Amino acid sequence: MPLLKQHQALSILGFALTLGLLEASRSGFFWAYLVYSHQEAGLSPVIIGTAWTIHALTDTFSRSLGGYLVQRLGLPLFMAGASAAGWIALWLAAHHPGVWTLWGSSLVWGLTFSALWPGLMTMASRIAPQGREGRTLAFTGLLVLPFSGVGTLLTAFLAQRNLDLAYNGLTSFLATSALMSLVLVRYREPILPRKGELYPWRKLLVFLPAAFGQTFAPAMVAPLLIKFADEELGLKVPELAKVIGVGGVVALMGIAWLGRIADRRGPKLPLILGMTFLGAALVWLGQKPSLTEVFLLAVLVGVGFALFLPSWNALVVRLLPEQNRAAVWGTLMMVEGLGSATGPAVGGLIWSLYGPIPVFYSAAAIFILLAVFYSVTLRREAWK
């Protein structure tokens, strides 16, 4: 972890790896293990899809409460609880499959999961050196992000050969995360003393629509990319994977450099530029670009995310109170989760009614409106 002292970096790495293993286990369970075991278990795809919906909605709507509790009980306790709840869900699915056992265990797992992201990001924000919060939080999130894909792909690979192998693989993830949470149990995040002043909640509420829009717009487009790339651009999955890889590398490398703008000069300019670049990229994509243009577009998207992600995190740190920070952060994450949950449905509806191009233009319009929003709301010196 860059920008931090060794013991600080090790703390964040430990918690991020533990959360990563939990993300790998739940994505592998819901998106791979249940998919391959549903016939043997007598569970229809609708039942499995409903289980994920129950889990995801419980996680999303409980994040404010989870954030409140995690600051009082500690992140390691909830990580251990999520590991145990995940293993119970896995064991029931393998040995006592049923609709209500699956749905009930999915709900409980979602409850235990709700505290993890608010807890991790709050801890990282308190550890981060002053003036480096945006980059620290961006890298913390990026450390965890790949685990969901790895968990899904690895579990699917094992399940295609033998379901017991997939079961053992998921058990290994959960056992390791439980052991790591016990190792980390002595850690206590630094909490500043209560200052006594009232927190200006209106300042936070102003940005809730932005938190929703920033996840809603990409969620409109993301589930449709493979279909659009194949049918409209003539790109197959291997080519699309290369394009996404280019964008990911640019974003990862760009955060280290472009993130300095938000940390040193304030989040306004990089937020406006990031939203503008992402909006322009979607308009460009709607023009059905050539393969060479698609790779240039991926670079533009990577730069846009490298500007946006650390600047949004830097802004959030400025917004949140010192007391009950994880609870308030959980509220923000709940709003972001609602954007991610509703975006695909709206994007799919627009596609079915008007075709693919209006989906990209609609998402682009949201990003441009967000750029205008930030240019107006962040015009004061207080945000620098």
C-alpha positions as CSV (number, residue, x, y, z in Angstrom):
1,M,0.0,0.0,0.0
2,P,1.7,3.2,-1.2
3,L,1.9,6.4,0.8
4,L,1.7,4.7,4.2
5,K,4.0,3.6,7.0
6,Q,4.8,-0.1,7.0
7,H,2.5,-1.0,10.0
8,Q,-0.3,1.1,8.5
9,A,0.0,-0.6,5.1
10,L,0.1,-4.1,6.7
11,S,-3.1,-3.3,8.6
12,I,-5.0,-2.2,5.5
13,L,-3.6,-5.1,3.5
14,G,-4.7,-7.6,6.1
15,F,-8.2,-6.3,6.3
16,A,-8.5,-5.8,2.5
17,L,-7.3,-9.4,1.9
18,T,-9.8,-10.7,4.4
19,L,-12.6,-8.8,2.8
20,G,-11.4,-10.0,-0.6
21,L,-11.6,-13.6,0.5
22,L,-15.2,-13.0,1.7
23,E,-16.1,-11.3,-1.6
24,A,-14.6,-14.2,-3.5
25,S,-16.5,-16.7,-1.4
26,R,-19.9,-15.0,-1.9
27,S,-19.5,-14.4,-5.6
28,G,-18.3,-18.0,-6.0
29,F,-21.2,-19.3,-4.0
30,F,-24.1,-17.3,-5.6
31,W,-22.8,-16.9,-9.2
32,A,-21.1,-20.3,-9.7
33,Y,-21.6,-23.0,-7.0
34,L,-25.4,-22.6,-6.9
35,V,-25.6,-22.3,-10.7
36,Y,-23.9,-25.7,-11.1
37,S,-25.5,-27.4,-8.1
38,H,-29.1,-26.3,-8.6
39,Q,-30.3,-29.4,-10.5
40,E,-28.8,-31.7,-8.0
41,A,-30.3,-29.6,-5.2
42,G,-33.7,-29.3,-6.9
43,L,-33.6,-25.5,-6.9
44,S,-34.7,-23.5,-9.9
45,P,-32.8,-20.5,-11.4
46,V,-35.5,-18.3,-10.1
47,I,-35.0,-19.5,-6.5
48,I,-31.2,-19.0,-6.8
49,G,-31.7,-15.5,-8.3
50,T,-34.1,-14.6,-5.5
51,A,-31.5,-15.8,-3.0
52,W,-28.9,-13.3,-4.4
53,T,-31.5,-10.5,-4.5
54,I,-32.4,-11.2,-0.8
55,H,-28.7,-11.2,0.1
56,A,-27.8,-8.1,-1.9
57,L,-30.8,-6.0,-0.7
58,T,-30.2,-7.0,2.9
59,D,-26.5,-6.0,2.6
60,T,-27.4,-2.7,0.9
61,F,-30.2,-1.6,3.3
62,S,-28.4,-2.6,6.4
63,R,-25.1,-0.7,5.7
64,S,-26.0,2.3,7.9
65,L,-26.8,0.0,10.9
66,G,-23.8,-2.2,10.1
67,G,-21.5,0.9,10.0
68,Y,-22.9,2.0,13.3
69,L,-22.2,-1.4,14.9
70,V,-18.8,-2.0,13.4
71,Q,-17.3,1.1,15.0
72,R,-18.5,-0.1,18.4
73,L,-17.8,-3.8,18.1
74,G,-14.8,-3.8,15.7
75,L,-14.3,-4.9,12.1
76,P,-12.6,-8.3,12.9
77,L,-15.7,-9.4,14.8
78,F,-18.0,-8.8,11.8
79,M,-15.5,-10.4,9.4
80,A,-15.5,-13.5,11.6
81,G,-19.3,-13.4,11.7
82,A,-19.5,-13.1,7.9
83,S,-17.1,-16.0,7.5
84,A,-19.3,-18.2,9.8
85,A,-22.5,-17.1,8.1
86,G,-21.0,-17.8,4.7
87,W,-19.9,-21.3,5.7
88,I,-23.4,-22.0,7.2
89,A,-25.0,-21.0,3.9
90,L,-22.6,-23.1,1.9
91,W,-23.1,-26.2,4.2
92,L,-26.9,-25.9,4.1
93,A,-26.8,-25.6,0.3
94,A,-24.7,-28.7,0.0
95,H,-26.3,-30.9,2.7
96,H,-29.8,-29.6,3.3
97,P,-30.9,-27.7,0.2
98,G,-34.2,-26.1,0.3
99,V,-35.9,-22.8,-0.6
100,W,-36.3,-21.4,2.9
101,T,-32.9,-22.6,4.2
102,L,-31.2,-20.9,1.2
103,W,-33.2,-17.7,1.4
104,G,-32.8,-17.5,5.2
105,S,-29.1,-18.2,5.2
106,S,-28.6,-15.6,2.4
107,L,-30.4,-13.0,4.4
108,V,-28.2,-13.7,7.5
109,W,-25.1,-13.6,5.4
110,G,-26.2,-10.2,4.0
111,L,-26.7,-8.8,7.5
112,T,-23.2,-9.8,8.6
113,F,-21.7,-8.5,5.3
114,S,-23.3,-5.0,5.7
115,A,-20.7,-3.8,8.2
116,L,-17.6,-4.8,6.2
117,W,-17.3,-2.1,3.5
118,P,-18.2,0.8,5.8
119,G,-15.8,-0.6,8.4
120,L,-12.9,-1.0,6.0
121,M,-13.2,2.3,4.3
122,T,-13.6,4.1,7.6
123,M,-10.5,2.4,9.0
124,A,-8.6,3.3,5.9
125,S,-9.7,7.0,6.1
126,R,-8.5,7.2,9.7
127,I,-5.1,5.6,8.9
128,A,-4.5,7.6,5.7
129,P,-1.9,10.4,6.1
130,Q,-3.5,13.8,5.9
131,G,-3.6,15.0,2.3
132,R,-3.5,11.5,0.9
133,E,-6.9,10.2,1.8
134,G,-8.3,10.0,-1.7
135,R,-5.5,7.8,-3.1
136,T,-5.4,5.6,0.0
137,L,-9.1,4.9,-0.2
138,A,-9.0,4.3,-3.9
139,F,-6.2,1.8,-3.7
140,T,-8.0,0.1,-0.7
141,G,-11.1,-0.4,-2.8
142,L,-9.1,-1.6,-5.8
143,L,-7.3,-4.2,-3.7
144,V,-10.6,-5.9,-3.0
145,L,-12.3,-5.4,-6.3
146,P,-10.6,-8.3,-8.3
147,F,-11.6,-11.0,-5.7
148,S,-15.2,-11.2,-6.9
149,G,-14.2,-12.1,-10.4
150,V,-11.5,-14.5,-9.2
151,G,-14.0,-16.3,-6.8
152,T,-16.5,-16.7,-9.6
153,L,-14.1,-18.0,-12.2
154,L,-12.2,-20.3,-9.8
155,T,-15.4,-21.8,-8.4
156,A,-16.9,-22.3,-11.8
157,F,-13.7,-24.0,-13.0
158,L,-13.8,-26.4,-10.1
159,A,-17.5,-27.0,-10.2
160,Q,-17.3,-28.0,-13.9
161,R,-15.0,-30.9,-12.8
162,N,-16.5,-31.8,-9.4
163,L,-18.9,-30.0,-7.1
164,D,-17.0,-31.3,-4.1
165,L,-13.9,-29.5,-5.3
166,A,-15.9,-26.2,-5.6
167,Y,-17.3,-26.8,-2.1
168,N,-13.8,-27.4,-0.7
169,G,-12.5,-24.3,-2.4
170,L,-15.2,-22.1,-1.0
171,T,-14.6,-23.6,2.4
172,S,-10.9,-22.8,2.2
173,F,-11.7,-19.1,1.4
174,L,-14.1,-18.9,4.4
175,A,-11.8,-20.7,6.8
176,T,-8.8,-18.4,5.8
177,S,-10.9,-15.3,6.2
178,A,-12.0,-16.5,9.6
179,L,-8.5,-17.2,10.7
180,M,-7.3,-13.8,9.4
181,S,-10.1,-12.0,11.3
182,L,-8.9,-13.7,14.5
183,V,-5.3,-12.5,13.8
184,L,-6.6,-9.0,13.3
185,V,-8.8,-8.9,16.3
186,R,-6.3,-6.9,18.4
187,Y,-6.3,-4.0,15.9
188,R,-8.2,-0.9,17.0
189,E,-8.6,1.9,14.6
190,P,-7.6,5.4,15.8
191,I,-10.7,7.4,16.8
192,L,-10.4,11.1,17.4
193,P,-11.9,12.6,20.6
194,R,-15.4,14.0,20.3
195,K,-15.3,17.7,19.5
196,G,-18.9,18.4,20.6
197,E,-20.0,20.5,17.6
198,L,-23.1,19.7,15.6
199,Y,-22.5,18.0,12.3
200,P,-24.0,19.9,9.3
201,W,-26.1,17.1,7.9
202,R,-27.4,19.3,5.1
203,K,-24.0,19.3,3.5
204,L,-24.0,15.5,3.2
205,L,-27.6,15.3,2.0
206,V,-26.8,17.5,-1.0
207,F,-24.5,14.8,-2.4
208,L,-26.8,11.8,-2.0
209,P,-28.2,12.3,-5.6
210,A,-24.6,12.3,-6.9
211,A,-23.8,9.1,-5.0
212,F,-26.8,7.5,-6.6
213,G,-26.1,8.8,-10.1
214,Q,-22.4,7.8,-10.1
215,T,-23.4,4.1,-9.8
216,F,-26.7,4.2,-11.6
217,A,-25.1,5.5,-14.9
218,P,-22.4,2.8,-15.3
219,A,-24.8,0.1,-14.1
220,M,-27.2,1.0,-17.0
221,V,-24.4,0.2,-19.4
222,A,-22.3,-2.6,-17.9
223,P,-24.6,-5.6,-18.3
224,L,-25.2,-4.7,-21.9
225,L,-21.5,-4.3,-23.0
226,I,-20.9,-7.8,-24.1
227,K,-24.1,-7.9,-26.2
228,F,-23.4,-4.4,-27.7
229,A,-19.8,-5.3,-28.5
230,D,-20.8,-8.5,-30.2
231,E,-23.8,-7.3,-32.2
232,E,-22.9,-3.7,-32.9
233,L,-19.1,-3.5,-32.9
234,G,-18.2,-7.1,-34.0
235,L,-16.0,-7.6,-30.9
236,K,-15.9,-11.1,-29.3
237,V,-15.2,-11.7,-25.6
238,P,-11.4,-12.1,-26.0
239,E,-11.1,-8.8,-27.8
240,L,-13.4,-7.1,-25.3
241,A,-11.4,-8.5,-22.4
242,K,-8.3,-6.9,-23.9
243,V,-10.1,-3.6,-24.2
244,I,-11.3,-3.8,-20.6
245,G,-7.8,-4.8,-19.5
246,V,-6.3,-1.6,-21.1
247,G,-8.8,0.6,-19.4
248,G,-8.2,-1.1,-16.0
249,V,-4.4,-0.7,-16.3
250,V,-4.7,2.9,-17.2
251,A,-7.1,3.5,-14.3
252,L,-4.8,1.7,-11.8
253,M,-1.7,3.5,-12.9
254,G,-3.5,6.9,-13.2
255,I,-4.8,6.9,-9.7
256,A,-1.3,7.1,-8.3
257,W,-0.6,10.3,-10.3
258,L,-3.9,11.9,-11.0
259,G,-5.1,11.2,-7.4
260,R,-2.6,13.8,-6.2
261,I,-4.8,16.5,-7.7
262,A,-7.7,15.7,-5.4
263,D,-5.5,15.3,-2.3
264,R,-3.5,18.4,-2.8
265,R,-5.8,20.9,-4.6
266,G,-9.2,19.6,-3.7
267,P,-11.7,17.3,-5.4
268,K,-13.6,19.8,-7.6
269,L,-11.5,19.8,-10.8
270,P,-10.8,16.1,-11.0
271,L,-14.5,15.3,-10.3
272,I,-15.6,17.6,-13.1
273,L,-13.0,16.3,-15.5
274,G,-13.7,12.6,-14.5
275,M,-17.4,12.9,-15.1
276,T,-16.9,14.8,-18.4
277,F,-14.4,12.2,-19.7
278,L,-16.8,9.3,-18.8
279,G,-19.7,11.1,-20.4
280,A,-17.7,11.8,-23.6
281,A,-16.6,8.1,-23.7
282,L,-20.2,6.9,-23.7
283,V,-21.2,9.3,-26.4
284,W,-18.2,8.1,-28.4
285,L,-19.2,4.5,-27.8
286,G,-22.6,5.2,-29.1
287,Q,-21.1,6.3,-32.4
288,K,-20.0,2.6,-33.0
289,P,-16.3,3.2,-33.1
290,S,-13.7,1.1,-34.9
291,L,-11.4,-1.3,-33.0
292,T,-8.6,1.3,-32.8
293,E,-11.0,3.9,-31.5
294,V,-12.3,1.4,-28.9
295,F,-8.9,1.0,-27.4
296,L,-8.5,4.8,-27.4
297,L,-11.9,5.0,-25.7
298,A,-10.7,2.5,-23.1
299,V,-7.8,4.8,-22.3
300,L,-10.3,7.7,-21.9
301,V,-12.5,5.7,-19.6
302,G,-9.4,4.7,-17.5
303,V,-8.3,8.3,-17.1
304,G,-11.9,9.3,-16.2
305,F,-12.0,6.7,-13.4
306,A,-8.5,7.6,-12.3
307,L,-9.7,11.2,-11.9
308,F,-13.1,10.4,-10.4
309,L,-12.4,7.6,-7.8
310,P,-9.8,9.3,-5.6
311,S,-11.5,12.7,-5.9
312,W,-14.8,11.2,-4.8
313,N,-13.1,9.5,-1.8
314,A,-11.4,12.7,-0.9
315,L,-14.7,14.6,-1.0
316,V,-16.4,11.9,1.2
317,V,-13.6,12.2,3.8
318,R,-14.3,15.9,3.9
319,L,-18.0,15.3,4.2
320,L,-18.2,12.7,6.9
321,P,-18.2,13.4,10.7
322,E,-15.5,11.9,12.9
323,Q,-18.1,10.4,15.2
324,N,-20.2,7.6,13.7
325,R,-18.3,7.9,10.5
326,A,-18.9,4.3,9.5
327,A,-22.6,4.6,10.0
328,V,-22.9,7.7,7.8
329,W,-20.6,6.1,5.3
330,G,-22.9,3.1,5.3
331,T,-25.8,5.4,4.4
332,L,-23.8,6.7,1.4
333,M,-23.0,3.2,0.3
334,M,-26.6,2.2,0.6
335,V,-27.5,5.0,-1.8
336,E,-24.7,3.9,-4.1
337,G,-26.0,0.3,-3.9
338,L,-29.5,1.4,-4.9
339,G,-28.0,3.0,-8.0
340,S,-26.1,-0.2,-8.9
341,A,-29.3,-2.3,-8.3
342,T,-31.7,-0.2,-10.4
343,G,-29.4,0.8,-13.3
344,P,-29.4,-2.5,-15.1
345,A,-33.2,-2.7,-15.2
346,V,-33.5,0.8,-16.6
347,G,-30.8,0.3,-19.1
348,G,-32.4,-3.0,-20.3
349,L,-35.8,-1.3,-20.5
350,I,-34.4,1.6,-22.7
351,W,-32.6,-1.0,-24.9
352,S,-35.8,-3.0,-25.4
353,L,-37.9,0.1,-26.3
354,Y,-35.5,2.3,-28.2
355,G,-32.4,0.2,-29.0
356,P,-28.8,0.3,-27.7
357,I,-27.7,3.8,-28.6
358,P,-30.1,5.7,-26.3
359,V,-28.8,3.7,-23.4
360,F,-25.3,5.1,-23.8
361,Y,-26.5,8.6,-24.5
362,S,-28.7,8.5,-21.4
363,A,-25.9,7.3,-19.2
364,A,-23.6,10.0,-20.8
365,A,-26.2,12.7,-20.0
366,I,-26.1,11.6,-16.3
367,F,-22.3,11.9,-16.2
368,I,-22.5,15.4,-17.8
369,L,-25.2,16.5,-15.4
370,L,-23.0,15.3,-12.5
371,A,-20.1,17.4,-13.9
372,V,-22.4,20.4,-13.9
373,F,-23.6,19.5,-10.4
374,Y,-20.0,19.4,-9.0
375,S,-19.1,22.7,-10.8
376,V,-21.9,24.4,-8.9
377,T,-21.8,22.7,-5.5
378,L,-18.0,22.7,-5.1
379,R,-17.5,26.3,-6.1
380,R,-16.7,27.4,-2.6
381,E,-13.2,27.6,-1.1
382,A,-14.2,25.2,1.7
383,W,-13.9,22.3,-0.7
384,K,-10.3,22.9,-1.7
